[in-house]
Amino acid sequence: MTTRTFTCTDCHRPIRWTITQAGKRLAVDPTPDPAGNTAVWRDGTGAWCSRRPTLELPLCGWERLHKPHVATCPTRQAEPPLPAGVTRLETHRKSRRRYS
């Protein structure tokens, strides 16, 4: 059985798609990383699954820690620069305090 990897459309690095316990798709880096926070395993049908380990259910022997790709994707790390002559309004706005 081959392990198929895909390519991130933003940074063109390899990723692996997993299915979370909530049924959502999550892209993870294909190589295990001990600093990761996502447990990844392959179920009986060959599908890649992922979950967040907790104190109640720690990492099991058949799972490996991976990092979600969104945390390592270089195009997602920094905000894109603004065009010349454009200012971010968030830095100049005063915060409004609402009193009840």
Sequence and secondary structure as in RCSB ss.txt:
>XXXX:A:sequence
MTTRTFTCTDCHRPIRWTITQAGKRLAVDPTPDPAGNTAVWRDGTGAWCSRRPTLELPLCGWERLHKPHVATCPT
RQAEPPLPAGVTRLETHRKSRRRYS
>XXXX:A:secstr
     EE TTT  EEEEEEETTS EEEE SS  TT  EEEEE TTS EEEE   SSS   TT EEE BHHHH HH
HHS     TT   GGGT        
